Amino acid sequence: MKSRYDFAGTVELLQNTVKDAGNTVFAVIDQAAAAESVGLQLRPTTLIVFGNPKGGTPLMEAFPRIALELPLKILIWQESGAVSVAYTPMSEIAARYGIDLHDSRIDAMDRAIAALVQTVTE
């Protein structure tokens, strides 16, 4: 999805929106800076790692391997002047691990991450 904002504005607004929604931002990884630290170049790319233990903990308790996928992530990158935002819906993650896709937690997580991303996308 394309962002309506510049790169820095998209990263900042998403971080704030995630926090305002009651989630914890566990990490903001500037992947371009990491590349630069080893002498490589990468387009502006940032990964926001976030979640809410109220939603994730019960899933990890029931399905331990899903902890490989949690917390959730939103990727922001800039290419050819356009800023893009991507994430993997929780329903796709759940399907990989054989979790009932009708689980209300999965639906709630899908709606929540879509709403977060919608604050910056067209």
Buried (B, 14 or more C-beta within 10 A) or exposed (E): EEBEBEBEEBBBBBBEBBEEBEBEBEEBBBBBEEBEEEEEEEEBBBBBBBBBEEBBEEBBEEBEEBEEBBBBBBBBBBEEEEBBBEBBBBBEBBEEBEBEEEBEBBBEBBEBBBEBBEBBBE
